[in-house]
Amino acid sequence: CATQAHKFFTRAAPFQPLSNLGDPLADLAMVLVVPEGGVTNYIKSIVGGTTNFAGKFLLEALSTSAKITRFAANQLNTKALPSGRKSSLPRRPRNVPRHAGDTAGHAYESVARGLREANYKIVTVPLREYQHHGAGGAARSALKGIPIGVIAPIAGASEALSYTLLGLRNQLRPDIRKEEEASLRGLQD
């Protein structure tokens, strides 16, 4: 157990981005501290180390942002809906997006459903209340619908952003996408 503790800490969600950036950051620091060869080799080493670090940093930023925005979308959707109602967000497609272009349909559907939910709560329900109970019922209904009218489009946009960031990450690193596809195939068999 003591020999596996480092894996537990480095793979824990809060520490994983930092542990993934450790190697490129150490390489960059070593280039800056211990110059090798002439000035040309030193500049090439700095450019290579900086590029490697920037690439890893971008990948971790995309992965972490996708996870955070998906969590936000799920939480907002859960809080916005009255108990017993199904999610206003569309289900994610079963296949992993290959690139950002693959995410357009799901992203559009997520934003559209959020806006549709807001329209229903702010316009449609108060109109029906007006027809049945007059202006007072419409005003009460509109006031009740404002929180959902604000939260639902934000939840839809968060889901769209999350899925698009996932597509961007997979476009930059197809090897990670292939691992996820293999994992999904293993779960479906």
C-alpha positions, 0 to 999 in steps of 0.5 A: 500500500505504501508503494502505491500512495504516489499513484493515489495522490497523482491521479486524484482529480485535484492533483492530476493536472499539476502532476501531468505538468510536472515533467514538462516543467522540470524539463524546462527548468533543467534547460534554463539551469543547465545550458548544454552546448553553444548558444544555438543549442541552448536557444533550441532547447529553450524553444523545445522545452517551452513548446512542450510545456505550452502543449501540455498546459493547453491539453490540461487546460482543455481537459480540466475546462471540459470537466468543470463545464460539464459539472456546472451544466449538470449542477445547473440543470439539476437545480433548475428543474423541479423534482421529477422532471427529466433533464432539459439537456440532451444526452451526450452522443455514444461516440467520442468526438474526433474533432471540434466539428463533430461536436456542432450538432450536440452543442447546437442541441444543448443551447437550443434546449436551454433556450427552449426551456427558458422560453417555456417558463418565461413566455408559454406558461405565463400566457396560459396562466393569463388565459386561465387566471388573468394578469395576476396569475401571469405575473406570478408565473413569470416571476416563478419562471425567471430563475429557470429562464436564466439558469436553463440557457446557461446550463445548455451553453455550459454543456455545449462548451464542455463537449466542444472542449472535449472535441478540441482536446481529441483533435489535438491528442487523438491517442487520448480519444482512442483510449476513451473509445477502447474503454467505451467498447470494453464497457459496452461488450 
